[in-house]
C-alpha cells in the first residue's frame, strides 16, 4: 500500500462528532446561500425506501431548490467503490442534485473513478496540520500560532484528466474548491 500523506494520526472523534464537524464545515461554506439549511441524521423517503442520511443540505440558487446528501464514513480501511454506489443510488431515489462522501480513510481508485463519473465529491477529513507544508530540511516545523490553522480540514480527492489522484484543501477558511463543485454560482431569485 502506498504511503498516506495525510496520516498525521487518527482523528479522535466519535462517529457522531465526525458527522457534526462535517455539518459545521458545510454550514460555513453555504452560509451566504439563500435558504441554506444543514440537518444532521435526517430521514428521507425515496423510491427505494427510507434512508437516514448523515447530513442533508438544502438551499435555493438559480431560482431552484437544491438537495445535497452527505454521507460520513468513520473507518480505517480505504473507502471502496460500493460505498459511493450506495450514495449514488440514494441520490437518485430521493431526487437529490449532488452528493458528498466524507471519510476518515483514503479512497480506493475505483471509488474515485465512480465518483467522478457520477458527480459525487469525495472528501477525506484530516487534522488541520496536514495543510501546513514547509520546504525546510529535516523534520517538518510546526506552524506558527498566527497561522490560525483549523482543527480539522478536508482533502477533496479527485482524479485529473490523466487519471492521477489529486487532493485539494477544503476548510471553513478555504471553501471555494468544494463549494464550486457542489454549490452553483451564487445567484438570488
N, CA and C atoms as an extended XYZ file, in Angstrom:
567
Properties=species:S:1:pos:R:3:atomname:S:1:resname:S:1:resid:I:1 pbc="F F F"
N         0.842       -1.181        0.000 N   UNK     1
C         0.000        0.000        0.000 CA  UNK     1
C         0.884        1.239        0.000 C   UNK     1
N         0.465        2.258       -0.755 N   UNK     2
C         1.230        3.491       -0.840 CA  UNK     2
C         1.200        4.231        0.493 C   UNK     2
N         2.196        5.058        0.688 N   UNK     3
C         2.251        5.894        1.882 CA  UNK     3
C         1.067        6.862        1.890 C   UNK     3
N         0.544        7.130        3.048 N   UNK     4
C        -0.600        8.028        3.196 CA  UNK     4
C        -0.091        9.407        3.597 C   UNK     4
N        -0.131       10.394        2.685 N   UNK     5
C         0.407       11.714        3.003 CA  UNK     5
C        -0.401       12.466        4.059 C   UNK     5
N        -1.605       12.013        4.370 N   UNK     6
C        -2.449       12.706        5.333 CA  UNK     6
C        -2.558       11.964        6.654 C   UNK     6
N        -1.641       11.047        6.895 N   UNK     7
C        -1.684       10.277        8.115 CA  UNK     7
C        -0.910       10.990        9.223 C   UNK     7
N        -1.567       11.959        9.832 N   UNK     8
C        -0.978       12.675       10.957 CA  UNK     8
C        -1.661       12.216       12.232 C   UNK     8
N        -1.912       10.946       12.311 N   UNK     9
C        -2.578       10.395       13.482 CA  UNK     9
C        -4.061       10.237       13.231 C   UNK     9
N        -4.642        9.295       13.905 N   UNK    10
C        -6.057        9.018       13.780 CA  UNK    10
C        -6.866       10.171       14.357 C   UNK    10
N        -7.950       10.500       13.688 N   UNK    11
C        -8.859       11.510       14.218 CA  UNK    11
C        -9.544       10.933       15.453 C   UNK    11
N        -9.439       11.643       16.537 N   UNK    12
C       -10.058       11.188       17.780 CA  UNK    12
C       -11.436       11.831       17.870 C   UNK    12
N       -12.349       11.281       17.105 N   UNK    13
C       -13.728       11.750       17.061 CA  UNK    13
C       -14.642       10.535       17.080 C   UNK    13
N       -15.746       10.649       17.774 N   UNK    14
C       -16.753        9.603       17.660 CA  UNK    14
C       -17.413        9.758       16.288 C   UNK    14
N       -18.108        8.746       15.811 N   UNK    15
C       -18.813        8.915       14.537 CA  UNK    15
C       -19.764       10.116       14.544 C   UNK    15
N       -20.463       10.344       15.646 N   UNK    16
C       -21.379       11.490       15.706 CA  UNK    16
C       -20.621       12.814       15.698 C   UNK    16
N       -19.511       12.908       16.435 N   UNK    17
C       -18.697       14.131       16.409 CA  UNK    17
C       -18.166       14.393       14.996 C   UNK    17
N       -17.765       13.338       14.302 N   UNK    18
C       -17.298       13.456       12.925 CA  UNK    18
C       -18.405       14.033       12.043 C   UNK    18
N       -19.617       13.486       12.137 N   UNK    19
C       -20.743       13.977       11.347 CA  UNK    19
C       -21.036       15.448       11.647 C   UNK    19
N       -20.961       15.823       12.912 N   UNK    20
C       -21.239       17.217       13.284 CA  UNK    20
C       -20.146       18.162       12.799 C   UNK    20
N       -18.887       17.715       12.782 N   UNK    21
C       -17.802       18.523       12.208 CA  UNK    21
C       -18.050       18.761       10.721 C   UNK    21
N       -18.488       17.726       10.023 N   UNK    22
C       -18.804       17.842        8.601 CA  UNK    22
C       -19.958       18.823        8.409 C   UNK    22
N       -20.996       18.686        9.205 N   UNK    23
C       -22.156       19.584        9.125 CA  UNK    23
C       -21.721       21.033        9.338 C   UNK    23
N       -20.880       21.276       10.328 N   UNK    24
C       -20.406       22.630       10.603 CA  UNK    24
C       -19.567       23.181        9.450 C   UNK    24
N       -18.710       22.324        8.865 N   UNK    25
C       -17.890       22.759        7.743 CA  UNK    25
C       -18.774       23.155        6.559 C   UNK    25
N       -19.760       22.340        6.252 N   UNK    26
C       -20.662       22.647        5.140 CA  UNK    26
C       -21.508       23.874        5.446 C   UNK    26
N       -21.899       24.024        6.700 N   UNK    27
C       -22.673       25.195        7.098 CA  UNK    27
C       -21.916       26.484        6.861 C   UNK    27
N       -20.630       26.483        7.145 N   UNK    28
C       -19.810       27.669        6.908 CA  UNK    28
C       -19.662       27.951        5.414 C   UNK    28
N       -19.588       26.892        4.611 N   UNK    29
C       -19.441       27.064        3.160 CA  UNK    29
C       -20.697       27.623        2.512 C   UNK    29
N       -21.851       27.272        3.037 N   UNK    30
C       -23.098       27.674        2.395 CA  UNK    30
C       -23.847       28.774        3.094 C   UNK    30
N       -23.233       29.392        4.087 N   UNK    31
C       -23.929       30.373        4.906 CA  UNK    31
C       -24.539       31.523        4.118 C   UNK    31
N       -23.938       31.925        3.002 N   UNK    32
C       -24.485       33.063        2.268 CA  UNK    32
C       -25.395       32.661        1.107 C   UNK    32
N       -25.750       31.383        1.019 N   UNK    33
C       -26.717       30.936        0.016 CA  UNK    33
C       -28.131       31.154        0.537 C   UNK    33
N       -29.061       31.403       -0.363 N   UNK    34
C       -30.453       31.613        0.033 CA  UNK    34
C       -31.032       30.353        0.665 C   UNK    34
N       -31.745       30.538        1.755 N   UNK    35
C       -32.463       29.465        2.433 CA  UNK    35
C       -31.579       28.273        2.764 C   UNK    35
N       -30.312       28.510        3.061 N   UNK    36
C       -29.385       27.411        3.367 CA  UNK    36
C       -29.740       26.782        4.702 C   UNK    36
N       -29.765       25.431        4.702 N   UNK    37
C       -30.033       24.700        5.940 CA  UNK    37
C       -29.334       23.361        5.868 C   UNK    37
N       -28.629       22.995        6.921 N   UNK    38
C       -27.982       21.687        7.030 CA  UNK    38
C       -28.549       20.984        8.254 C   UNK    38
N       -28.987       19.743        8.077 N   UNK    39
C       -29.548       18.984        9.192 CA  UNK    39
C       -28.727       17.718        9.395 C   UNK    39
N       -28.738       17.221       10.612 N   UNK    40
C       -27.982       16.032       10.995 CA  UNK    40
C       -28.932       14.855       11.159 C   UNK    40
N       -28.577       13.742       10.533 N   UNK    41
C       -29.325       12.481       10.611 CA  UNK    41
C       -30.816       12.646       10.294 C   UNK    41
N       -31.050       13.132        9.126 N   UNK    42
C       -32.423       13.316        8.670 CA  UNK    42
C       -32.900       12.062        7.946 C   UNK    42
N       -34.165       11.740        8.119 N   UNK    43
C       -34.780       10.608        7.419 CA  UNK    43
C       -35.454       11.129        6.154 C   UNK    43
N       -35.098       10.521        5.027 N   UNK    44
C       -35.701       10.873        3.744 CA  UNK    44
C       -36.336        9.630        3.138 C   UNK    44
N       -37.457        9.831        2.459 N   UNK    45
C       -38.130        8.732        1.792 CA  UNK    45
C       -37.943        8.912        0.289 C   UNK    45
N       -37.536        7.835       -0.357 N   UNK    46
C       -37.352        7.843       -1.805 CA  UNK    46
C       -38.047        6.665       -2.437 C   UNK    46
N       -37.805        6.485       -3.727 N   UNK    47
C       -38.439        5.378       -4.441 CA  UNK    47
C       -37.928        4.024       -3.974 C   UNK    47
N       -36.725        4.000       -3.378 N   UNK    48
C       -36.134        2.747       -2.922 CA  UNK    48
C       -36.337        2.474       -1.437 C   UNK    48
N       -37.073        3.341       -0.748 N   UNK    49
C       -37.303        3.138        0.676 CA  UNK    49
C       -36.989        4.379        1.482 C   UNK    49
N       -36.780        4.169        2.784 N   UNK    50
C       -36.483        5.255        3.716 CA  UNK    50
C       -35.011        5.174        4.099 C   UNK    50
N       -34.360        6.326        4.178 N   UNK    51
C       -32.926        6.373        4.474 CA  UNK    51
C       -32.654        7.388        5.574 C   UNK    51
N       -31.729        7.035        6.466 N   UNK    52
C       -31.216        8.030        7.407 CA  UNK    52
C       -29.910        8.552        6.791 C   UNK    52
N       -29.887        9.840        6.478 N   UNK    53
C       -28.734       10.477        5.849 CA  UNK    53
C       -27.984       11.247        6.917 C   UNK    53
N       -26.656       11.094        6.941 N   UNK    54
C       -25.835       11.722        7.988 CA  UNK    54
C       -26.009       13.234        8.025 C   UNK    54
N       -25.885       13.903        6.875 N   UNK    55
C       -26.091       15.349        6.794 CA  UNK    55
C       -26.862       15.627        5.504 C   UNK    55
N       -27.936       16.400        5.632 N   UNK    56
C       -28.728       16.809        4.472 CA  UNK    56
C       -28.611       18.321        4.357 C   UNK    56
N       -28.261       18.778        3.160 N   UNK    57
C       -28.105       20.208        2.903 CA  UNK    57
C       -29.169       20.626        1.902 C   UNK    57
N       -29.852       21.727        2.233 N   UNK    58
C       -30.841       22.319        1.328 CA  UNK    58
C       -30.507       23.796        1.156 C   UNK    58
N       -30.696       24.293       -0.071 N   UNK    59
C       -30.522       25.716       -0.331 CA  UNK    59
C       -31.241       26.074       -1.610 C   UNK    59
N       -31.366       27.357       -1.841 N   UNK    60
C       -32.009       27.856       -3.051 CA  UNK    60
C       -30.985       28.653       -3.846 C   UNK    60
N       -30.886       28.347       -5.146 N   UNK    61
C       -29.978       29.077       -6.031 CA  UNK    61
C       -30.497       28.957       -7.455 C   UNK    61
N       -30.201       29.959       -8.255 N   UNK    62
C       -30.590       29.951       -9.661 CA  UNK    62
C       -32.092       29.729       -9.835 C   UNK    62
N       -32.876       30.166       -8.843 N   UNK    63
C       -34.326       30.020       -8.916 CA  UNK    63
C       -34.836       28.620       -8.642 C   UNK    63
N       -33.984       27.748       -8.112 N   UNK    64
C       -34.385       26.359       -7.854 CA  UNK    64
C       -33.953       25.928       -6.456 C   UNK    64
N       -34.647       24.932       -5.948 N   UNK    65
C       -34.278       24.343       -4.657 CA  UNK    65
C       -33.321       23.193       -4.903 C   UNK    65
N       -32.258       23.122       -4.093 N   UNK    66
C       -31.244       22.085       -4.228 CA  UNK    66
C       -31.219       21.214       -2.981 C   UNK    66
N       -30.963       19.930       -3.209 N   UNK    67
C       -30.841       18.948       -2.137 CA  UNK    67
C       -29.513       18.226       -2.313 C   UNK    67
N       -28.696       18.238       -1.261 N   UNK    68
C       -27.385       17.588       -1.282 CA  UNK    68
C       -27.355       16.563       -0.149 C   UNK    68
N       -27.024       15.319       -0.489 N   UNK    69
C       -26.897       14.259        0.513 CA  UNK    69
C       -25.429       14.092        0.861 C   UNK    69
N       -25.144       14.029        2.159 N   UNK    70
C       -23.771       13.897        2.631 CA  UNK    70
C       -23.690       12.677        3.547 C   UNK    70
N       -22.863       11.736        3.160 N   UNK    71
C       -22.625       10.558        3.988 CA  UNK    71
C       -21.245       10.681        4.619 C   UNK    71
N       -21.110       10.197        5.843 N   UNK    72
C       -19.856       10.260        6.592 CA  UNK    72
C       -19.441        8.835        6.968 C   UNK    72
N       -18.267        8.448        6.534 N   UNK    73
C       -17.764        7.102        6.809 CA  UNK    73
C       -16.571        7.205        7.761 C   UNK    73
N       -16.807        6.813        8.992 N   UNK    74
C       -15.793        6.844       10.049 CA  UNK    74
C       -15.162        5.461       10.100 C   UNK    74
N       -14.079        5.273        9.325 N   UNK    75
C       -13.461        3.957        9.221 CA  UNK    75
C       -11.970        4.096        8.968 C   UNK    75
N       -11.264        2.994        9.141 N   UNK    76
C        -9.808        2.987        8.916 CA  UNK    76
C        -9.431        2.442        7.552 C   UNK    76
N       -10.225        1.508        7.042 N   UNK    77
C        -9.881        0.900        5.749 CA  UNK    77
C       -10.319        1.827        4.616 C   UNK    77
N        -9.596        1.791        3.493 N   UNK    78
C        -9.940        2.661        2.365 CA  UNK    78
C       -11.384        2.459        1.908 C   UNK    78
N       -12.012        3.552        1.503 N   UNK    79
C       -13.400        3.524        1.055 CA  UNK    79
C       -13.461        2.906       -0.340 C   UNK    79
N       -14.331        1.913       -0.476 N   UNK    80
C       -14.463        1.182       -1.738 CA  UNK    80
C       -15.562        1.780       -2.622 C   UNK    80
N       -15.537        1.380       -3.850 N   UNK    81
C       -16.490        1.834       -4.860 CA  UNK    81
C       -17.939        1.599       -4.440 C   UNK    81
N       -18.232        0.442       -3.832 N   UNK    82
C       -19.622        0.129       -3.499 CA  UNK    82
C       -20.236        1.139       -2.527 C   UNK    82
N       -19.426        1.756       -1.682 N   UNK    83
C       -19.926        2.773       -0.751 CA  UNK    83
C       -20.398        4.003       -1.540 C   UNK    83
N       -19.653        4.376       -2.567 N   UNK    84
C       -20.017        5.514       -3.417 CA  UNK    84
C       -21.251        5.153       -4.250 C   UNK    84
N       -21.340        3.909       -4.703 N   UNK    85
C       -22.509        3.461       -5.468 CA  UNK    85
C       -23.790        3.554       -4.635 C   UNK    85
N       -23.707        3.199       -3.372 N   UNK    86
C       -24.876        3.277       -2.489 CA  UNK    86
C       -25.331        4.727       -2.368 C   UNK    86
N       -24.384        5.651       -2.185 N   UNK    87
C       -24.759        7.068       -2.112 CA  UNK    87
C       -25.411        7.502       -3.426 C   UNK    87
N       -24.858        7.098       -4.555 N   UNK    88
C       -25.437        7.455       -5.856 CA  UNK    88
C       -26.865        6.918       -5.982 C   UNK    88
N       -27.095        5.695       -5.543 N   UNK    89
C       -28.445        5.122       -5.574 CA  UNK    89
C       -29.408        5.937       -4.717 C   UNK    89
N       -28.953        6.382       -3.575 N   UNK    90
C       -29.802        7.196       -2.693 CA  UNK    90
C       -30.089        8.560       -3.314 C   UNK    90
N       -29.099        9.147       -3.980 N   UNK    91
C       -29.309       10.425       -4.665 CA  UNK    91
C       -30.452       10.295       -5.668 C   UNK    91
N       -30.391        9.261       -6.485 N   UNK    92
C       -31.427        9.045       -7.496 CA  UNK    92
C       -32.774        8.748       -6.843 C   UNK    92
N       -32.782        7.978       -5.775 N   UNK    93
C       -34.018        7.575       -5.123 CA  UNK    93
C       -34.786        8.765       -4.549 C   UNK    93
N       -34.066        9.719       -3.934 N   UNK    94
C       -34.743       10.860       -3.292 CA  UNK    94
C       -34.752       12.108       -4.165 C   UNK    94
N       -34.117       12.063       -5.333 N   UNK    95
C       -34.120       13.206       -6.238 CA  UNK    95
C       -33.157       14.309       -5.852 C   UNK    95
N       -32.056       13.953       -5.198 N   UNK    96
C       -31.056       14.955       -4.815 CA  UNK    96
C       -30.198       15.337       -6.023 C   UNK    96
N       -29.692       16.574       -6.003 N   UNK    97
C       -28.875       17.051       -7.109 CA  UNK    97
C       -27.402       16.705       -6.956 C   UNK    97
N       -26.908       16.618       -5.737 N   UNK    98
C       -25.482       16.362       -5.509 CA  UNK    98
C       -25.303       15.451       -4.312 C   UNK    98
N       -24.107       14.850       -4.250 N   UNK    99
C       -23.737       14.006       -3.125 CA  UNK    99
C       -22.286       14.248       -2.751 C   UNK    99
N       -22.016       14.150       -1.466 N   UNK   100
C       -20.652       14.271       -0.950 CA  UNK   100
C       -20.442       13.135        0.029 C   UNK   100
N       -19.294       12.492       -0.056 N   UNK   101
C       -18.950       11.449        0.895 CA  UNK   101
C       -17.694       11.890        1.632 C   UNK   101
N       -17.818       12.112        2.921 N   UNK   102
C       -16.683       12.431        3.779 CA  UNK   102
C       -16.234       11.141        4.445 C   UNK   102
N       -14.937       10.959        4.589 N   UNK   103
C       -14.413        9.751        5.221 CA  UNK   103
C       -13.192       10.094        6.067 C   UNK   103
N       -12.884        9.188        6.976 N   UNK   104
C       -11.671        9.329        7.785 CA  UNK   104
C       -10.544        8.486        7.203 C   UNK   104
N       -10.795        7.862        6.058 N   UNK   105
C        -9.808        6.995        5.411 CA  UNK   105
C        -9.617        7.439        3.958 C   UNK   105
N        -8.649        6.829        3.309 N   UNK   106
C        -8.385        7.087        1.896 CA  UNK   106
C        -9.511        6.507        1.038 C   UNK   106
N        -9.484        6.853       -0.251 N   UNK   107
C       -10.449        6.323       -1.206 CA  UNK   107
C        -9.718        5.435       -2.204 C   UNK   107
N       -10.283        4.263       -2.473 N   UNK   108
C        -9.706        3.404       -3.497 CA  UNK   108
C        -9.934        4.036       -4.870 C   UNK   108
N        -9.095        3.673       -5.829 N   UNK   109
C        -9.188        4.253       -7.169 CA  UNK   109
C       -10.560        4.002       -7.799 C   UNK   109
N       -11.137        2.824       -7.589 N   UNK   110
C       -12.467        2.532       -8.122 CA  UNK   110
C       -13.522        3.477       -7.571 C   UNK   110
N       -13.403        3.846       -6.307 N   UNK   111
C       -14.326        4.806       -5.700 CA  UNK   111
C       -14.162        6.174       -6.344 C   UNK   111
N       -12.912        6.573       -6.573 N   UNK   112
C       -12.632        7.866       -7.215 CA  UNK   112
C       -13.171        7.905       -8.646 C   UNK   112
N       -12.987        6.841       -9.378 N   UNK   113
C       -13.467        6.784      -10.763 CA  UNK   113
C       -14.994        6.850      -10.821 C   UNK   113
N       -15.647        6.077       -9.954 N   UNK   114
C       -17.113        6.070       -9.941 CA  UNK   114
C       -17.648        7.438       -9.527 C   UNK   114
N       -17.052        8.044       -8.520 N   UNK   115
C       -17.486        9.359       -8.053 CA  UNK   115
C       -17.344       10.396       -9.155 C   UNK   115
N       -16.237       10.367       -9.887 N   UNK   116
C       -16.020       11.323      -10.976 CA  UNK   116
C       -17.081       11.158      -12.056 C   UNK   116
N       -17.407        9.931      -12.374 N   UNK   117
C       -18.387        9.646      -13.431 CA  UNK   117
C       -19.789       10.096      -13.046 C   UNK   117
N       -20.091       10.113      -11.736 N   UNK   118
C       -21.452       10.399      -11.276 CA  UNK   118
C       -21.578       11.703      -10.489 C   UNK   118
N       -20.557       12.551      -10.535 N   UNK   119
C       -20.654       13.878       -9.913 CA  UNK   119
C       -20.753       13.879       -8.405 C   UNK   119
N       -20.038       12.972       -7.759 N   UNK   120
C       -20.034       12.890       -6.296 CA  UNK   120
C       -18.663       13.330       -5.796 C   UNK   120
N       -18.661       14.208       -4.809 N   UNK   121
C       -17.402       14.675       -4.228 CA  UNK   121
C       -16.979       13.729       -3.103 C   UNK   121
N       -15.696       13.392       -3.077 N   UNK   122
C       -15.123       12.555       -2.022 CA  UNK   122
C       -14.137       13.411       -1.232 C   UNK   122
N       -14.343       13.478        0.080 N   UNK   123
C       -13.512       14.331        0.925 CA  UNK   123
C       -12.993       13.528        2.109 C   UNK   123
N       -11.702       13.586        2.296 N   UNK   124
C       -11.068       12.933        3.444 CA  UNK   124
C       -10.868       13.952        4.550 C   UNK   124
N       -11.451       13.700        5.712 N   UNK   125
C       -11.286       14.587        6.859 CA  UNK   125
C        -9.941       14.277        7.505 C   UNK   125
N        -9.222       15.336        7.869 N   UNK   126
C        -7.893       15.166        8.450 CA  UNK   126
C        -7.642       16.271        9.470 C   UNK   126
N        -6.595       16.096       10.227 N   UNK   127
C        -6.167       17.149       11.147 CA  UNK   127
C        -5.763       18.366       10.335 C   UNK   127
N        -6.041       19.541       10.848 N   UNK   128
C        -5.696       20.777       10.155 CA  UNK   128
C        -4.218       20.900        9.844 C   UNK   128
N        -3.381       20.323       10.654 N   UNK   129
C        -1.930       20.409       10.469 CA  UNK   129
C        -1.493       19.818        9.127 C   UNK   129
N        -2.334       18.964        8.513 N   UNK   130
C        -1.956       18.370        7.227 CA  UNK   130
C        -1.882       19.400        6.101 C   UNK   130
N        -2.401       20.599        6.338 N   UNK   131
C        -2.315       21.631        5.297 CA  UNK   131
C        -1.063       22.492        5.463 C   UNK   131
N        -0.274       22.241        6.477 N   UNK   132
C         0.942       23.013        6.732 CA  UNK   132
C         2.127       22.305        6.090 C   UNK   132
N         2.755       22.979        5.151 N   UNK   133
C         3.904       22.407        4.450 CA  UNK   133
C         5.051       23.412        4.466 C   UNK   133
N         6.238       22.898        4.690 N   UNK   134
C         7.434       23.739        4.641 CA  UNK   134
C         8.446       23.091        3.700 C   UNK   134
N         9.422       23.865        3.305 N   UNK   135
C        10.479       23.339        2.435 CA  UNK   135
C        11.795       23.207        3.189 C   UNK   135
N        11.742       23.165        4.473 N   UNK   136
C        12.955       23.066        5.280 CA  UNK   136
C        13.509       21.645        5.248 C   UNK   136
N        14.808       21.539        5.394 N   UNK   137
C        15.434       20.225        5.516 CA  UNK   137
C        15.172       19.703        6.921 C   UNK   137
N        15.061       18.413        7.037 N   UNK   138
C        14.826       17.815        8.343 CA  UNK   138
C        13.341       17.656        8.615 C   UNK   138
N        13.026       17.362        9.880 N   UNK   139
C        11.614       17.135       10.218 CA  UNK   139
C        10.805       18.428       10.035 C   UNK   139
N         9.517       18.296        9.700 N   UNK   140
C         8.698       19.485        9.497 CA  UNK   140
C         8.578       20.313       10.770 C   UNK   140
N         8.594       21.613       10.581 N   UNK   141
C         8.432       22.511       11.726 CA  UNK   141
C         6.941       22.770       11.930 C   UNK   141
N         6.538       22.969       13.172 N   UNK   142
C         5.122       23.242       13.425 CA  UNK   142
C         4.761       24.641       12.912 C   UNK   142
N         3.493       24.859       12.598 N   UNK   143
C         3.090       26.190       12.127 CA  UNK   143
C         3.165       27.208       13.264 C   UNK   143
N         3.456       28.455       12.925 N   UNK   144
C         3.448       29.496       13.953 CA  UNK   144
C         2.011       29.770       14.397 C   UNK   144
N         1.819       30.269       15.603 N   UNK   145
C         0.472       30.457       16.150 CA  UNK   145
C        -0.400       31.407       15.317 C   UNK   145
N         0.196       32.355       14.612 N   UNK   146
C        -0.600       33.313       13.852 CA  UNK   146
C        -1.188       32.722       12.566 C   UNK   146
N        -0.817       31.514       12.213 N   UNK   147
C        -1.344       30.895       11.004 CA  UNK   147
C        -2.823       30.515       11.123 C   UNK   147
N        -3.332       30.390       12.329 N   UNK   148
C        -4.749       30.096       12.545 CA  UNK   148
C        -5.224       28.873       11.748 C   UNK   148
N        -4.537       27.780       11.920 N   UNK   149
C        -4.878       26.541       11.217 CA  UNK   149
C        -6.078       25.899       11.918 C   UNK   149
N        -7.110       25.538       11.139 N   UNK   150
C        -8.291       24.928       11.761 CA  UNK   150
C        -7.960       23.566       12.363 C   UNK   150
N        -8.772       23.161       13.297 N   UNK   151
C        -8.561       21.867       13.957 CA  UNK   151
C        -8.694       20.718       12.955 C   UNK   151
N        -9.711       20.794       12.089 N   UNK   152
C        -9.937       19.771       11.079 CA  UNK   152
C       -10.126       20.438        9.721 C   UNK   152
N        -9.674       19.731        8.701 N   UNK   153
C        -9.888       20.173        7.324 CA  UNK   153
C       -10.303       18.955        6.505 C   UNK   153
N       -10.675       19.211        5.290 N   UNK   154
C       -10.971       18.128        4.370 CA  UNK   154
C       -10.016       18.196        3.192 C   UNK   154
N        -9.738       17.037        2.634 N   UNK   155
C        -8.962       16.945        1.400 CA  UNK   155
C        -9.878       16.343        0.352 C   UNK   155
N       -10.326       17.176       -0.599 N   UNK   156
C       -11.183       16.708       -1.675 CA  UNK   156
C       -10.331       15.873       -2.603 C   UNK   156
N       -10.635       14.604       -2.706 N   UNK   157
C        -9.875       13.670       -3.535 CA  UNK   157
C       -10.578       13.531       -4.874 C   UNK   157
N        -9.862       13.786       -5.954 N   UNK   158
C       -10.437       13.664       -7.281 CA  UNK   158
C        -9.350       13.283       -8.270 C   UNK   158
N        -9.771       12.894       -9.449 N   UNK   159
C        -8.827       12.455      -10.470 CA  UNK   159
C        -8.574       13.560      -11.483 C   UNK   159
N        -7.339       13.665      -11.940 N   UNK   160
C        -7.003       14.594      -13.013 CA  UNK   160
C        -7.461       13.988      -14.336 C   UNK   160
N        -7.370       14.746      -15.399 N   UNK   161
C        -7.736       14.233      -16.723 CA  UNK   161
C        -6.881       13.037      -17.117 C   UNK   161
N        -5.673       12.961      -16.568 N   UNK   162
C        -4.767       11.846      -16.860 CA  UNK   162
C        -5.043       10.630      -15.978 C   UNK   162
N        -5.979       10.745      -15.021 N   UNK   163
C        -6.318        9.628      -14.154 CA  UNK   163
C        -5.498        9.560      -12.873 C   UNK   163
N        -4.732       10.600      -12.579 N   UNK   164
C        -3.951       10.639      -11.344 CA  UNK   164
C        -4.782       11.239      -10.215 C   UNK   164
N        -4.538       10.763       -9.006 N   UNK   165
C        -5.249       11.279       -7.855 CA  UNK   165
C        -4.688       12.647       -7.462 C   UNK   165
N        -5.591       13.567       -7.186 N   UNK   166
C        -5.218       14.923       -6.774 CA  UNK   166
C        -6.009       15.261       -5.518 C   UNK   166
N        -5.413       16.047       -4.639 N   UNK   167
C        -6.090       16.454       -3.407 CA  UNK   167
C        -6.122       17.972       -3.327 C   UNK   167
N        -7.293       18.507       -2.985 N   UNK   168
C        -7.488       19.938       -2.859 CA  UNK   168
C        -8.050       20.212       -1.476 C   UNK   168
N        -7.512       21.210       -0.808 N   UNK   169
C        -7.928       21.516        0.561 CA  UNK   169
C        -9.355       22.058        0.601 C   UNK   169
N       -10.068       21.640        1.632 N   UNK   170
C       -11.421       22.115        1.899 CA  UNK   170
C       -11.490       22.418        3.385 C   UNK   170
N       -11.803       23.646        3.712 N   UNK   171
C       -11.973       24.000        5.121 CA  UNK   171
C       -12.892       25.201        5.208 C   UNK   171
N       -13.235       25.567        6.402 N   UNK   172
C       -14.053       26.751        6.613 CA  UNK   172
C       -13.332       27.967        6.037 C   UNK   172
N       -12.001       27.985        6.125 N   UNK   173
C       -11.214       29.107        5.616 CA  UNK   173
C       -10.935       29.001        4.114 C   UNK   173
N       -11.004       27.806        3.541 N   UNK   174
C       -10.733       27.574        2.118 CA  UNK   174
C       -11.864       26.754        1.487 C   UNK   174
N       -13.070       27.315        1.411 N   UNK   175
C       -14.199       26.527        0.917 CA  UNK   175
C       -14.396       26.541       -0.596 C   UNK   175
N       -13.681       27.408       -1.304 N   UNK   176
C       -14.051       27.682       -2.698 CA  UNK   176
C       -14.016       26.490       -3.639 C   UNK   176
N       -13.095       25.557       -3.491 N   UNK   177
C       -12.997       24.450       -4.441 CA  UNK   177
C       -14.181       23.495       -4.334 C   UNK   177
N       -14.455       23.024       -3.132 N   UNK   178
C       -15.592       22.119       -2.964 CA  UNK   178
C       -16.894       22.875       -3.214 C   UNK   178
N       -16.923       24.100       -2.797 N   UNK   179
C       -18.122       24.911       -2.989 CA  UNK   179
C       -18.457       25.045       -4.479 C   UNK   179
N       -17.456       25.287       -5.294 N   UNK   180
C       -17.680       25.411       -6.742 CA  UNK   180
C       -18.169       24.091       -7.336 C   UNK   180
N       -17.727       22.973       -6.776 N   UNK   181
C       -18.140       21.659       -7.260 CA  UNK   181
C       -19.592       21.360       -6.873 C   UNK   181
N       -19.940       21.678       -5.631 N   UNK   182
C       -21.239       21.288       -5.102 CA  UNK   182
C       -22.299       22.357       -5.292 C   UNK   182
N       -21.969       23.590       -4.957 N   UNK   183
C       -22.956       24.665       -4.985 CA  UNK   183
C       -22.805       25.462       -6.280 C   UNK   183
N       -23.900       25.737       -6.976 N   UNK   184
C       -23.785       26.532       -8.197 CA  UNK   184
C       -23.398       27.973       -7.865 C   UNK   184
N       -23.074       28.707       -8.898 N   UNK   185
C       -22.718       30.115       -8.715 CA  UNK   185
C       -23.794       30.810       -7.905 C   UNK   185
N       -23.366       31.678       -7.020 N   UNK   186
C       -24.299       32.356       -6.115 CA  UNK   186
C       -25.182       33.308       -6.904 C   UNK   186
N       -26.468       33.015       -6.896 N   UNK   187
C       -27.454       33.866       -7.541 CA  UNK   187
C       -28.678       33.904       -6.648 C   UNK   187
N       -29.320       35.019       -6.608 N   UNK   188
C       -30.582       35.132       -5.865 CA  UNK   188
C       -31.734       35.174       -6.854 C   UNK   188
N       -32.910       34.879       -6.350 N   UNK   189
C       -34.120       34.998       -7.195 CA  UNK   189
C       -34.405       36.447       -7.470 C   UNK   189
